[in-house]
Amino acid sequence: MSISQRLVVLIILSLSYISAFADNSTGNKNTLSTSSGDRHSIPVRSETLAKRLDRININAGGKVCYSRPDKLLLSRQDNDSVNKENYTATWMLIQNTATSHQIKLAWQLEQVEQAWPKGKMPVKADVNYILSQPDGTSKEVFLYQLPDDLMDNEAQQQWMQNIGCL
């Protein structure tokens, strides 16, 4: 990397740091403290919260926070760019690990998202589910329902960070 390229990267990183610090010092409510306890904050926009809340990435699994069971979505989308040509699964299995109840869920090839099948598999807070696809891959999902008393974005973001959904 040339000196001029390094300088450009350094300037970009500096501006990002200054922007994050300025957002924090002005009392911006869309920030989260770093887990290391730094006094600086990481900006978290409402869009980030919206992308993470109520959405289960079936390719990643992990901890998922949701606001209401009827809003919970299953998604094949790994990021903002959707490559539908790679979708080959036409079904998936969902298993509740507490009860071992299992259902087979149809999945159209072109479908990116679909609602959680709450009629066939009721959503239970603090319960783990195994999502299995026809290719043999399985992901475990841990569901956590957002408490009703968290009204503003800041409180929701802090709770989600503490749980590990962000």
C-alpha positions in Angstrom: 0.0 0.0 0.0 1.5 3.4 -1.0 1.9 6.2 1.4 -0.9 8.2 -0.2 -3.3 5.2 0.2 -2.3 4.8 3.8 -2.9 8.5 4.4 -6.4 8.3 2.9 -7.3 5.3 5.1 -5.9 7.2 8.1 -8.1 10.2 7.3 -11.2 8.1 6.9 -10.6 6.3 10.2 -10.0 9.6 11.9 -13.2 11.1 10.5 -15.2 8.1 11.6 -13.8 8.3 15.1 -14.5 12.1 15.3 -18.1 11.5 14.1 -18.7 8.8 16.7 -17.2 11.0 19.4 -19.3 14.0 18.3 -22.5 11.9 18.3 -21.8 10.7 21.8 -20.8 14.1 23.2 -24.0 15.7 21.9 -26.1 13.2 23.7 -27.2 11.3 20.6 -29.5 8.5 21.8 -28.5 6.2 18.9 -25.3 5.1 20.4 -24.0 2.1 22.3 -21.1 1.9 24.7 -18.3 -0.4 23.7 -18.1 -3.7 25.6 -14.6 -2.8 26.7 -16.0 0.1 28.8 -14.5 2.8 26.7 -16.1 6.2 27.2 -16.6 6.4 23.4 -19.7 5.0 21.7 -20.4 3.1 18.6 -23.2 4.8 16.6 -26.2 2.5 16.1 -28.8 3.8 13.8 -32.5 2.9 13.9 -32.1 1.0 10.6 -29.6 -1.3 12.3 -32.0 -2.0 15.1 -34.8 -2.6 12.6 -32.6 -5.1 10.6 -31.7 -7.0 13.7 -35.0 -7.0 15.6 -37.5 -9.7 14.7 -35.3 -11.2 12.0 -33.8 -14.7 12.1 -31.0 -15.2 9.6 -31.3 -19.0 8.9 -27.8 -19.1 7.6 -26.2 -17.6 10.8 -28.4 -18.7 13.7 -27.4 -17.3 17.1 -29.2 -14.9 19.4 -32.3 -13.2 18.1 -34.3 -10.5 19.9 -37.9 -10.0 18.9 -40.6 -7.5 19.9 -43.7 -9.6 19.3 -44.1 -13.2 18.1 -46.3 -12.1 15.2 -43.5 -9.9 13.8 -40.8 -12.7 13.8 -39.4 -13.3 10.3 -37.2 -16.1 8.9 -34.7 -14.7 6.4 -32.1 -16.2 4.0 -30.6 -12.8 3.5 -27.0 -12.6 4.8 -26.6 -9.0 4.0 -28.2 -6.2 2.0 -27.3 -7.8 -1.4 -29.6 -10.7 -2.1 -28.2 -13.4 -4.4 -31.4 -15.5 -5.1 -29.6 -17.8 -7.5 -27.9 -19.4 -4.6 -31.2 -20.4 -2.9 -31.7 -24.1 -3.3 -33.7 -25.1 -0.3 -37.4 -25.7 -0.8 -38.1 -26.6 2.9 -36.5 -26.4 6.3 -37.1 -28.2 9.6 -37.7 -26.2 12.8 -37.3 -28.0 16.1 -38.1 -26.7 19.6 -35.2 -28.0 21.7 -37.2 -27.9 24.9 -40.1 -30.1 23.7 -38.5 -31.8 20.6 -41.6 -30.7 18.6 -40.5 -30.4 15.0 -42.2 -29.1 11.8 -41.4 -29.0 8.1 -41.7 -25.6 6.6 -42.1 -25.1 2.8 -39.9 -22.4 1.3 -40.3 -21.1 -2.2 -37.0 -20.8 -4.2 -37.4 -17.1 -4.9 -38.5 -16.3 -1.4 -36.1 -14.3 0.8 -38.2 -14.0 3.9 -41.3 -15.5 5.5 -43.1 -15.2 8.7 -42.4 -17.6 11.6 -45.0 -20.3 11.4 -46.6 -19.5 14.8 -49.6 -21.6 14.1 -47.5 -24.8 13.7 -44.6 -23.8 16.0 -45.6 -21.4 18.7 -42.8 -18.9 19.6 -41.6 -19.2 23.2 -39.2 -16.7 24.7 -35.9 -18.0 26.1 -36.3 -21.2 24.1 -33.7 -22.6 21.6 -34.7 -23.8 18.1 -32.7 -25.9 15.6 -33.2 -24.8 12.0 -32.2 -27.6 9.5 -32.0 -27.3 5.7 -32.0 -30.0 3.1 -28.3 -29.7 2.5 -27.7 -30.9 6.0 -26.7 -27.6 7.6 -28.3 -26.8 10.9 -28.2 -23.6 13.0 -29.3 -23.1 16.5 -31.3 -20.0 17.3 -31.9 -18.5 20.8 -35.0 -16.3 21.0 -35.4 -13.5 23.5 -38.5 -11.3 23.7 -37.9 -7.6 24.2 -39.6 -6.5 27.5 -42.7 -4.4 27.1 -41.3 -1.6 29.4 -38.5 -0.7 26.9 -40.1 2.1 25.1 -37.3 4.1 23.4 -34.6 3.0 21.0 -31.8 3.7 23.5 -33.3 1.3 26.1 -34.0 -1.3 23.4 -30.5 -1.1 22.0 -28.9 -1.4 25.4 -31.0 -4.4 26.3 -30.3 -6.1 23.0 -26.6 -5.5 23.4 -26.7 -7.0 26.9 -28.4 -10.1 25.6 -26.1 -10.3 22.6 -28.5 -9.7 19.8 -26.5 -6.7 18.4 
